[in-house]
């Protein structure tokens, strides 16, 4: 079990590992009706979460953090919605750099604006024909992972024609600097349909790459009530023709593996049970 500050909630918590300081960073939120922000918290290897959130410099407030991942040298990437006087303007890609106990936003890209340059044909090439039919196409991201200068995006909505879709944003730092998402920067990494059984389809909750470039997913069975839900940890196999296939390595009956990250010895996962009580576990990568 995790040791949590009482004033915050961790029901939909992403997680990432900060190797330079041997600590985790997890996502938490304030109490409903009192604190409408989402926050970042340091956590030690035993699951003890700092009593107060880390400071974030460069944005007024983080409305909701959908996903988080780490790159090298204390750099983080987030998918987050921001508080705005104009109201809801969709999700942003944020680049942050850790500076001591605070995080400084170094770049942002609003996904709604960035996608305006895409034609319906280009959305079809991404496997997202539904998005191309909207005047203001929006992507809702479930999880992200960073590998070799590229950012990988697991889609929550819109759904592709088959299963789940993962997009690849090439050279994300160049895109953030130019503030232009050219069509050739965004490509379809792959689509797949997977689950614990043939009649149980899974949705991606989060993902992470290991040191060998293998992609791992955490998932939950789609369209199931809490009692029948089952979480999973999957290894993604890539075939020569570009097809993706997910092999389930672990199952978590009745639990939702909301966040996954890689650390030195394996994987760290934040799970929630039916009462939304967060738990923390680590899995030794040796042998899997």
C-alpha positions as CSV (number, residue, x, y, z in Angstrom):
1,X,0.0,0.0,0.0
2,X,1.0,3.6,-0.6
3,X,1.4,6.2,2.1
4,X,-0.7,9.1,0.7
5,X,-1.4,12.7,1.9
6,X,-5.0,12.8,3.1
7,X,-5.9,16.1,1.2
8,X,-5.3,14.6,-2.2
9,X,-6.7,11.8,-4.4
10,X,-4.8,9.4,-6.5
11,X,-7.6,7.5,-8.3
12,X,-6.3,8.0,-11.9
13,X,-2.6,8.2,-11.2
14,X,0.2,8.2,-13.8
15,X,3.7,7.3,-12.8
16,X,7.2,7.8,-14.1
17,X,10.7,7.2,-12.7
18,X,13.3,9.9,-12.2
19,X,16.6,8.0,-12.2
20,X,18.9,10.9,-11.4
21,X,17.2,11.3,-8.0
22,X,16.0,7.7,-7.5
23,X,12.4,8.8,-7.0
24,X,9.1,8.4,-8.7
25,X,6.8,11.1,-9.9
26,X,3.1,10.4,-9.7
27,X,-0.2,12.2,-10.6
28,X,-2.7,13.2,-7.9
29,X,-5.7,15.6,-7.7
30,X,-7.2,17.9,-5.1
31,X,-10.4,17.2,-3.3
32,X,-13.6,17.7,-5.4
33,X,-15.2,21.1,-5.2
34,X,-12.2,22.5,-3.3
35,X,-9.2,22.0,-5.6
36,X,-9.8,21.5,-9.3
37,X,-6.2,21.1,-10.3
38,X,-4.1,18.0,-11.0
39,X,-0.7,17.9,-9.3
40,X,2.6,16.1,-9.5
41,X,4.0,14.4,-6.4
42,X,7.4,12.9,-5.6
43,X,7.3,9.4,-4.2
44,X,10.0,7.2,-2.8
45,X,10.8,3.6,-3.7
46,X,8.6,2.3,-0.7
47,X,5.5,4.1,-1.9
48,X,5.6,7.1,0.4
49,X,4.2,10.2,-1.3
50,X,5.4,13.7,-0.4
51,X,2.7,15.6,1.6
52,X,2.6,18.5,-0.8
53,X,2.8,18.6,-4.6
54,X,5.8,19.7,-6.6
55,X,5.7,23.3,-8.0
56,X,5.1,23.6,-11.8
57,X,6.4,26.9,-13.4
58,X,5.2,28.1,-16.7
59,X,1.5,27.3,-16.7
60,X,-1.2,28.8,-14.5
61,X,-2.7,25.4,-13.5
62,X,-2.9,21.8,-14.8
63,X,-6.6,21.0,-15.1
64,X,-6.1,17.3,-15.8
65,X,-3.0,15.3,-16.5
66,X,-3.9,12.4,-18.8
67,X,-0.4,10.8,-19.2
68,X,3.2,11.3,-18.2
69,X,6.5,9.9,-19.3
70,X,10.3,10.6,-18.8
71,X,13.1,11.2,-21.2
72,X,16.8,11.8,-20.3
73,X,18.3,14.4,-18.0
74,X,15.2,15.2,-16.0
75,X,13.0,16.0,-19.0
76,X,9.3,15.0,-18.8
77,X,6.5,14.9,-21.3
78,X,2.8,15.3,-20.3
79,X,-0.6,15.2,-22.0
80,X,-2.6,17.7,-20.0
81,X,-5.6,20.0,-20.2
82,X,-5.0,23.5,-18.9
83,X,-7.2,26.0,-17.0
84,X,-8.2,28.7,-19.4
85,X,-10.4,31.8,-19.3
86,X,-11.7,30.7,-22.7
87,X,-12.9,27.4,-21.3
88,X,-12.0,23.9,-22.5
89,X,-9.5,24.1,-25.4
90,X,-8.5,20.5,-25.4
91,X,-5.3,18.7,-24.5
92,X,-1.7,19.9,-24.8
93,X,1.6,18.2,-25.1
94,X,3.9,19.7,-22.5
95,X,7.6,19.4,-22.2
96,X,9.0,20.0,-18.7
97,X,12.4,20.0,-17.1
98,X,13.1,19.3,-13.4
99,X,14.9,22.0,-11.6
100,X,15.5,20.8,-8.0
101,X,12.1,20.3,-6.5
102,X,10.2,22.1,-9.2
103,X,9.3,21.6,-12.8
104,X,9.7,24.2,-15.5
105,X,7.5,24.1,-18.7
106,X,9.8,24.5,-21.7
107,X,7.3,23.9,-24.5
108,X,3.7,23.2,-25.2
109,X,1.6,22.3,-28.2
110,X,-2.2,22.5,-28.3
111,X,-3.4,19.4,-30.1
112,X,-6.6,21.0,-31.5
113,X,-4.7,23.8,-33.3
114,X,-2.0,21.5,-34.4
115,X,-4.4,19.1,-36.2
116,X,-6.1,21.8,-38.2
117,X,-3.5,21.3,-41.0
118,X,-4.5,17.7,-41.5
119,X,-6.8,16.7,-44.3
120,X,-9.5,14.0,-44.1
121,X,-7.2,11.8,-46.3
122,X,-4.4,12.2,-43.8
123,X,-6.7,11.2,-40.9
124,X,-7.7,8.2,-42.9
125,X,-4.0,7.3,-43.3
126,X,-3.7,7.5,-39.5
127,X,-6.7,5.1,-39.1
128,X,-8.8,7.9,-37.7
129,X,-11.4,8.7,-40.3
130,X,-13.9,9.8,-37.6
131,X,-11.6,12.6,-36.5
132,X,-11.2,13.8,-40.1
133,X,-15.0,14.3,-40.3
134,X,-15.0,16.9,-37.5
135,X,-14.4,20.6,-38.1
136,X,-12.3,20.6,-34.9
137,X,-10.8,17.2,-34.7
138,X,-9.7,16.2,-31.2
139,X,-7.6,13.4,-29.9
140,X,-8.0,12.1,-26.4
141,X,-4.8,10.4,-25.2
142,X,-4.8,7.4,-22.8
143,X,-1.0,7.0,-22.4
144,X,2.3,8.1,-23.8
145,X,5.8,6.8,-24.0
146,X,9.1,8.3,-25.1
147,X,11.8,6.5,-27.1
148,X,14.6,7.6,-29.4
149,X,13.4,11.3,-29.6
150,X,9.9,10.3,-30.6
151,X,6.7,10.4,-28.5
152,X,4.2,7.6,-28.8
153,X,0.5,8.3,-28.2
154,X,-2.0,5.6,-27.3
155,X,-5.5,6.9,-28.3
156,X,-8.5,6.8,-26.0
157,X,-10.7,8.6,-28.6
158,X,-11.5,8.5,-31.4
159,X,-11.5,4.8,-31.7
160,X,-10.0,3.4,-34.9
161,X,-11.8,0.9,-37.0
162,X,-10.1,-2.0,-35.2
163,X,-9.1,-2.2,-31.6
164,X,-6.7,0.4,-30.3
165,X,-4.3,2.8,-32.2
166,X,-0.9,4.0,-31.3
167,X,0.5,7.1,-33.0
168,X,4.1,8.1,-33.4
169,X,5.1,11.8,-33.2
170,X,8.6,12.1,-34.8
171,X,11.2,14.4,-33.2
172,X,8.8,15.8,-30.6
173,X,11.1,18.6,-29.5
174,X,11.3,20.0,-33.1
175,X,7.6,20.0,-33.3
176,X,7.3,21.8,-29.9
177,X,9.9,24.4,-31.0
178,X,8.3,25.1,-34.4
179,X,4.7,25.0,-33.0
180,X,3.8,23.2,-36.3
181,X,2.6,19.6,-36.6
182,X,3.4,18.8,-40.2
183,X,1.5,15.7,-41.6
184,X,4.8,13.8,-42.0
185,X,5.6,14.3,-38.3
186,X,2.6,12.2,-37.2
187,X,2.2,8.6,-38.3
188,X,0.3,5.4,-37.3
189,X,2.7,3.2,-35.3
190,X,0.1,0.4,-35.4
191,X,-3.4,-0.8,-34.5
192,X,-4.3,-4.0,-32.7
193,X,-7.1,-5.7,-30.9
194,X,-6.2,-7.6,-27.7
195,X,-7.6,-8.7,-24.4
196,X,-7.5,-11.5,-21.8
197,X,-9.9,-13.6,-23.8
198,X,-11.5,-13.7,-27.2
199,X,-14.7,-12.1,-25.9
200,X,-12.9,-9.6,-23.7
201,X,-11.4,-6.6,-25.5
202,X,-8.9,-4.4,-23.7
203,X,-8.3,-0.6,-23.7
204,X,-4.8,0.8,-23.1
205,X,-4.3,2.7,-19.8
206,X,-0.6,3.5,-20.1
207,X,2.6,2.3,-21.8
208,X,6.4,2.4,-21.5
209,X,9.4,1.3,-23.5
210,X,12.1,-0.9,-22.0
211,X,15.9,-0.5,-22.6
212,X,15.7,-2.8,-25.6
213,X,13.0,-0.7,-27.4
214,X,10.2,-3.2,-26.5
215,X,6.9,-1.5,-25.9
216,X,4.8,-2.6,-22.8
217,X,1.2,-1.7,-22.1
218,X,-1.1,-1.7,-19.1
219,X,-4.7,-2.3,-19.9
220,X,-8.2,-2.8,-18.6
221,X,-11.1,-4.8,-20.2
222,X,-13.4,-2.5,-22.0
223,X,-17.1,-2.2,-21.4
224,X,-17.1,-4.3,-18.3
225,X,-18.5,-3.5,-14.9
226,X,-16.0,-3.1,-12.0
227,X,-16.7,-6.7,-10.7
228,X,-15.7,-8.2,-14.0
229,X,-12.9,-5.9,-15.0
230,X,-9.4,-7.3,-15.3
231,X,-6.2,-5.4,-15.6
232,X,-3.2,-6.6,-17.5
233,X,0.5,-6.0,-18.4
234,X,1.3,-6.8,-22.0
235,X,4.4,-7.0,-24.2
236,X,3.9,-5.6,-27.7
237,X,5.3,-7.6,-30.6
238,X,6.0,-5.9,-33.9
239,X,5.9,-7.9,-37.1
240,X,7.8,-7.2,-40.3
241,X,4.6,-6.1,-42.1
242,X,4.0,-3.5,-39.4
243,X,1.3,-5.4,-37.5
244,X,1.2,-5.2,-33.7
245,X,0.3,-7.9,-31.3
246,X,0.1,-7.8,-27.5
247,X,1.0,-10.8,-25.3
248,X,-0.4,-10.7,-21.8
249,X,2.4,-11.3,-19.2
250,X,0.5,-10.5,-16.0
251,X,-3.1,-10.2,-15.1
252,X,-4.6,-8.1,-12.2
253,X,-8.2,-9.3,-11.6
254,X,-10.4,-6.6,-10.2
255,X,-7.7,-4.0,-10.5
256,X,-6.9,-1.1,-12.8
257,X,-3.2,-0.6,-13.6
258,X,-3.5,3.1,-14.2
259,X,0.1,4.0,-14.5
260,X,3.2,2.0,-15.6
261,X,6.9,3.0,-15.9
262,X,10.3,1.4,-16.2
263,X,12.9,1.7,-13.5
264,X,16.3,0.0,-13.0
265,X,15.1,-3.5,-12.0
266,X,11.8,-3.7,-13.9
267,X,8.4,-2.1,-13.9
268,X,6.5,0.0,-11.4
269,X,2.7,0.0,-11.6
270,X,0.1,2.1,-9.8
271,X,-3.2,0.1,-9.4
272,X,-6.7,1.0,-8.2
273,X,-9.3,-1.4,-6.8
274,X,-13.1,-1.1,-6.8
275,X,-13.0,1.4,-3.9
276,X,-10.5,3.6,-5.9
277,X,-7.8,2.9,-3.3
278,X,-4.4,3.2,-5.0
279,X,-1.7,0.6,-4.6
280,X,1.8,0.3,-5.8
281,X,3.7,-2.7,-7.0
282,X,7.0,-3.5,-8.7
283,X,7.7,-6.3,-11.1
284,X,11.2,-7.7,-11.7
285,X,12.0,-7.6,-15.4
286,X,14.3,-10.5,-15.3
287,X,12.7,-13.5,-16.8
288,X,9.8,-11.8,-18.5
